[in-house]
Amino acid sequence: METPSALRSLVLGIVCLLCILTSSADAGAEVQEATVDPDVGKTVVEIVQARGYAIETHQVTTSDRYVLTMYRLPKTYSETQSGSAAAANKPAVHLQHGLLDSSFTFVSNFR
């Protein structure tokens, strides 16, 4: 029967061998450059305009003097691209982000 120190040495040797084999397996792997999102560093207005939509920015001051920035997309994509006027009587849609969120949530990864 093997002694505990001999068994410990055997296990340690196997672990070292596995570490060497797994680290050398990726040594010949091709290095790929990471792609960078083209929207990094852009404002909400720049992102929306880059996607082909018309956008308006409005500053609203509340009764407690807090300044809110609100965005409005007055036209659909096709109305913006064709240069036609916005259709009348369209319903308004209000999107409200969460407490620790921003308007960027609604424009990231679209179109």
Secondary structure, DSSP 8 states (H G I E B T S, - for coil): ---HHHHHHHHHHHHHHHHHHHHHHTTT---------TTTT--HHHHHHHTT---EEEEEE-TT--EEEEEE--S-HHHHHHT----TT---------TT--THHHHTT--
